[in-house]
Amino acid sequence: MIELVVVKPGVRSLIQDGGRLGYLRVGVTESGAYDRGALAAANRAVGNDASAAGIECLLGGLELRCRGGASIAVTGARAGITVDGESAMFGTAIQLVNDGVLRIGRAKQGLRSYLAVSGGIDGLEQLGSQSTDTMSGIGPAPLAVGDQLSIGQSSGAIGSPAAPPVVRTDNSPIRVTPGPHDDLLAAPLAELLNDGEWVVSPSSDRIGLRLTGPALPLTVTASLPSEPTLRGAIQVPPDGQPVILGPDRPTTGGYPVVGVVIDADLDRLAQLRPGTRIVLAVDS
Amino acid sequence: MECEPSDVAGLVLSADQSSPSGVIDVVPGAQSILATFDPVATDETTVAHWLRALPVSIAPLTAAPLVELEVTYNGPDLAEVAAACDMSPAEVVARHVAGDYVVAFCGFAPGFAYLTGIDPTLQLARHSAPRESVPAGSVAIAADYSAVYPRSSPGGWHLIGSCDAVLFDADREPPALLTPGTRVKFREVDQ
């Protein structure tokens, strides 16, 4: 049996897959990889289904020992990779022999790296997913020293040799569809976004990306009747500092949602480090 | 789509009966319904048209599954609720037990169901400062809703009783005992 043994978990490493789908109406959020494209690319590189379970590693520092041989790939936040101390390729399949040690160094660009292993991580599923839901405590605990992760049967498929997507670190605007409650703003959303720049707060996490900057002024102070939430929804609490909801968000919320980040830009949110300045713009 | 709070459960059950291809999820809120869809398989106009034309099913009042929950009315806020509503604790219990409840929507935590159908004389604003920890199984009321806390969590509702039922278990299918549209009756039992 092939296993990955955690030598060092790094800052915070979580098992994530394509997410826990279909339970929103009973209050269970999707979870799953924050940067969906990066996990999919890592999985494709080792011949897995795009949504197979891998590891989401915040800021790097993860070290794993392989029992048995396996093919692995690391994508997402760019970091130095070593196998048994020797530098290895980022973003493509690399071979680990029995007892080989893989280390993901500190992330240089972006925030979350993704590790996929041929066959996928084969842990306990809850409600159809192995993902850790950091808000509700469903799914496995964050990786800890000594954890042994079972690896599934490899499909034998040859991984895609194509270059994986590189984490975007440009400052192009994050695009937003207005609504449903942009009418509660004191000025048109497009103008407010156009005039502002926000900084990613250190209190950001998988529940929400908290932004600090110009307050988005609301014309109401009371919270609204609870509404279902979406990943990418921009909530405006009474202090006007926006929060962009993430994969582990509560399934309902009462703060006005003035816009929703378009699907194509959601993955970028996963890679924004605290302190990053960002620009938002209404999608045209 | 926005809708009347009393129509939420009936609209969701109706949506489940007639969901067109491409619709992924239909999720209720207090007075709105979210439908998510695959933009390759359908489009916003089609989905919006379907949602707006949905009839309000009467199943939540008649045919939907009925869950009976046994409650010990020993909550720490029972006396305070009775005083605030100007009635005896026994009257609060009698009115809470008499209600025919329907799950309108879930949120806050996995398996936390917002039950409509509370007696109008029992409607109180939630505590201004929430408790740091409400025990699992607490039977609570606030504003237009009653609920049972599926697990220990912070909470600002008025606690009037406790219930042993397992409301949520991630290792069970279905995981939630109460889902939108489910009918609920509370029954008083001794400790």
Interface residues (C-beta under 8 A of the other chain):
Chain A: L21 G22 Y23 L24 R25 V26 G27 V28 Q126 L127 S136 I138 P225 S226 E227 P228 L230 P250 T251 T252 G253
Chain B: P5 V12 D25 V26 V27 P28 G29 A30 Q31 S32 I33 L34 T36 F105 C106 G107 F108 A109 P110 G111 F112 Y114 F168 A170 D171 E173 P174 P175 A176 T179 P180
